[in-house]
Amino acid sequence: MIPRELNSQRLETIGYDTCVTSCGNFLVLDQEVVDNRCTISGLRVVPLKEAFSVFPDMRERLYFNLIRRDMNELTALASREDPVGYYVYVEPGVKIEEPLQAAFLFGMTGTTQKIHNIIELGDGSELNIVNGCTTLNTGDSGTHLGITETYVGKDAHLGYTMLHNWGDTMEVYPVGAVQVAENGRYISNYVAMTSVKKIVSCPVAKVLSGGSARFYSIIYAREGSFFDTGSKVVLEGEGSSGEILSRVVSEGGTVISRQMLTGCVPKTRGHMECSGLLLNDHGVIHSIPEIRGEHPDISLSHEAAVGRISDEELSYLRMRGLTEEQSRSLIIRGFLDIKIEGLPDKVKNLVNDVIERSVSGTL
């Protein structure tokens, strides 16, 4: 269970240890693992430093294999210290319905939290992870670095949902890389609905034959927040596919949304779109879609649009008895509703609850 001294209300905003049944739990406060449980045979959830001893070959195979140590100053700093984070391993053929819940709390103001996670799914396995990040208290300030290296085996499926609830004094730098083997499936959901000083992130997925990688992001940028986020999918195997969808609402914040699809071999296909909604004249939404084709037998496409809530929509709803505030909230919730396939209902409901509470002002 969660230690009593921790703020359970902050954890609930990122879906940790709620009434949702899970197959395991992993909780870090600053640089210390304070909760680690696993209840499913065929699933291992081990602190990364401990995993180096439990799985002797894992360090050489997986650690800083997809992400360079010298990628930037923060990754170089993290590589010189003992890693804090999890190693998640699902044995081949093991299919797990209940999600794994993980949370990373920041509580030491003025410091840098350095997290490194490794996820490995054996061939034919399935898992969903709900990963949440927040501060212990609303006024905490500092820097968070989150490195995640993910390996999806042949015919395996991973659903990875990230919920962020930081604060207007936090700087956050998630660094992610994914390798999807033949006929593997990877789905990433990123949800950020609260204020933050800065978030910079652009995970990369490389997909082999018949595999797929899909990135979905939902961002609500409040006054003063800055996001430079996106994703990149490299289709390296014949018949592989990728999808990148983002929904961005700016209530005065700045959002740079980057998406890139690269098709390298025959019969690859991909689509991406970024839709933005500006609620006032203080915010900025800058969409940067990129497509790179390296073979004639590919199909890649993109769409991008930025606009505002139309007067016609507001008038229509107000004529049916809703106040202007209720009408705006209803339109925003509908705009942020991305239909995500391949996730269990429990995870979808959790994401929808976070969006609902944020738009209604109760998050």
N, C-alpha and C positions, 0 to 999 in steps of 0.2 A: 504493500500500500504506500501511498504518498506520505513522506515524513511530515509530521504535524507542523513543523516550522515553515513549510512551503505554502505559498499562496495558492490554494486549490482553485480559487476563482479565476486566476490568470491561466492556469492549466486548462480549465474548462473552455476557455475561449479558443484554444487550439485543439480541442477534442480529446485531451488526454485523460484517461481514467474516468470517463463518464459512464453512463449506463450502457454504452455500446460494448458488447461482448468482444473480447480480443483474444488472439492466440498467444500473445506475449506483450510485455511492456519493457521499455528501456528509457530511463530518465537521467539526464545529466544536469547538474547545477554547476555553472562555471566550468571547472575542469575536473569535476568529480562525478563518478557514476553513483547515483543514490537509489536507483531502483532498477532491477534487472530480473524479469520473470519470463518463463517460457513454458507453455503447457501442451505443446503438440509434438508428437513423435515425428522425427524426420526434419525438424526445424531447429537450428542452432542460432541463438542470439548471444553473442559473447563480446565483452569489452575488447576492443581491437588490440590493445597491448597484450592482454591475456591470450588472444587468439594466435598470436605469433608463436606461442609455446604449444598450444593445443593442436594447431595445424602447422607443422614445421615448414611445409613448402609454400604456405599461403603468402608469406611476406614477399618472397622473390617473385611469385606469379602475379600478384594482384596489387601490391602496395606501391603507389606512385607509378603505376604501369600505364594507365590511361591519361593521367594528368602529370605534366612535367613538374618536378620540384622547383625549377627556376622559372615557372610561369610568371610569377610576380614576387614582390617583396614579401607578401603575406604567406604564400605557399612555401617560399624558401625558409621563412622563419618557422613555419609549422613542421617542415621536414627535419629540422634540427632538434626537435623536442619529442618526448614520448607522446605518442598519439592518444587522443581521448575521443572515443566514439564507439561505434559498434561494428562487428562483423556479423552479417546475417547470411546464413547458408541454408538453402533448402535442398534436400537430397533429391536425386533424380526420381521423377514420377510422382512425387508427393504434391498433392493439390490441397491447398488450405483455403477454406472459405472465410473464416473470421480474420479481420485485419490485425496486423501487428501495429501497435501504437508506440511511437517514440516521441520524446520531447526534449528540447534543449533550452534551459533557462539561463538567462544572464542576470547576475546579481551584484557583481563587483564593479561599481561605477569607476570609470576612467581606465579600465583594463581592456585587453583584447582576448576574447574567447576563441580558441582554436579547436575546431572539431574536424575529425576525419572518420568517415564512414565507408565501409565496403559492403556491397551486396552481391551475392553470388547465387544464382538459381541454376540448379542442375537440369539436365535435359528433361523435358516433359513435365516440369514442375510448375506450380502456380502459387502466387502470393500477392497480397495487397498490403501496402505499408501506408500508414497515416503518420506523417512526420510534422511535428509542430515546433515552432520557435517563438519565444516571447521573453520578456523581462520579468524578473521576480517582483519588481515594483514599477509603477507607471513612470516614475521619474528617473530610472536608471539610465545612464549614458555610457557609451563606449563603442567598441568595435567587435563585430562577430564575423568570423571566417568559418564557413562550412564547406568542407571538401567531401564530395561523394563520388565514388567510383563504382559503377554498376555493370555487372556481367549477367546477361540473360542468355541461358543455354538454348540448345536446339529445341524447338516446339514448346518452349517455356513461355510463361506469361507473367509479367509484373505490372501491377498498378501502383503508382507512386504518387501520393497526394501530399503536398506541402502547404501548410497553413502558417502564415506569418501574422503576428500581432506584436509589433515592436513599440516604438515611441518616437516622438519628434526629436530626440537627441541621439538616436542610434544610427550607426553606419554599419551596413550589412553587405557581405561579399560572399555569396554562395558560388562555389566552383563545382561544376558537375560534368561528368563524361559517362557515356553509356555505350556498351558494345552489345549488339543484338545479333545472336547467331542465326543459323538457317531456320526459317519458319518461326522464329521467336516473335513475341509481341511485347511492346513496351508502351505504357500509357502514363504520361506525366500530367498532373493537375497542380497548378500553382495559384493560390488564393491569397491576396494581400488586400485587406479592407480597412486598415487603420493607418494612422499617421506614422511616418518614418522620416528621419533626416535624409538618408540616402540608401538605396539598394542598387547594386550593380551585379548583374548575373546574365550569363548566356551559355547554358549547357549545350553540349554537342553529343549527338547520337550517330554512331556508325552502324549501318544496317546491312546484313548479309542476305543471301538469296532467299526470297520468299518471306522475309521478315518485315516487320512494320514498326515504326516509331511515331507516336502521336503526342504532341504537346498542346495542352490547353491552359490558358492563363486568364485570370480574372483579377483586375486591379482597380481599386478605388483610391484615387490620389487626392488626399485632402490638402488643404492650404499649407504651403511650405514643404510638402513632401517632394522627393526627387527619386524617380525610378529610371534606371537604364537597364532594361531587361529584354529578354528574347530567348531564342533557341535556334539551333542549327541542326539540320538532318542531312547526313551524307549517305546517299543510297549507293552502296558499293557492290551489292549482289543482284543478279538478274531476278526480275520479278519482285523486288523489294518496293516498299511504299512508305510515304511519310505524310504527315498532316500537322499543320501548325495553325491554331486558332486562338485569337486573343480578343478579349472584351475589356476596354479601358474607359473608365469614367473619371474625369478630372473635375474636382470641386475646388480648383485653385492650385493643384499640384502640377508638376512637370513630369511627363512620361515620354521616354524615348523607347519605342518598341521595335526591336530588331528581329527579323526572321530571315532565314536563309535555307533554301533547298538546293542540293547538288545531286544531279543524276549522272552517274559515271558509266553505267553499263546498260544493255538493252532491256526493254520492258519494265523500266522503273517508272513510277508515277508518284506525283505528290501535289498537294494543294495547301495554300496558306492564305489566311485572311486576318486583317486587323480592323476592328470596328471601334471607333472612339466617340465618346459623348462628352461634350463640354457643357458644364452647368453654369459657368460664369465667364467673364472676360479676364480672369486672373490666371487661368490654367493654360497649359501647353500640351498638346499631344503630337508627337513627331513619329510617324510610322516609316520604317525603313525596310521594305521587302526586297529580297534579293533572290534571283534564280540563276543557277549556273548549270548549263547543259554540256556534257562531254561526250554525248553519243546521239545520233539522229533518232534512234528508236526509243524515245522517252516522252513522257507527258507531264509537264510541270505547269502550274498556274498559280496566280495570286490575285487577291482583291484587297483593297484598302479604302476606308471611308472614315471621315470625321465630320460630325455635325452636332446639332443641339436638339433638345426636346421641342417638337413642333407645337405650335399654338393649336393646330387642329386636334392633336391627340389630347392636349389638356382640356380643350373645350368639350370634346366628346365625353370625357370622363366626368367633368364637372356637371354636365347636363344630366348625368345619371346619379347625382347626389353626392359625389365625392368632393372633399375640399381640394384646394390646389396642392397642399402638401401631400395629401393622400394620393392624388393623381400622379404627382411627380414620383413618389416612392414606388407606385405600382409600375410606372413606365420604366424606371431604373431597374427594378427587380426583373422585369421581363427582358430588358436588354442584356442583363448579365446572365441570363439562363442559357448555358451551353449544354446541349444534349450530348452527354458523354456515354458512349457504349463501352461495355466490357468491365464496368465496375460494379461491385456488389451494392445492393440498395442501401446498406448501412453506411457505406462511405458516401454515396450520393446524398443521403439525407443529412449527414454531418456537414457537408459542404454547403448545402442549401440553407441549413440552419445558421451557419456563420454569415452567409450573405444576407439573410433575412434580418438578423440581429444588427448587422452593421448599417444597413440601409435605414432601419427603423430607429437607429440611435441607441440601441440597448447593448451593443458590444463594447 
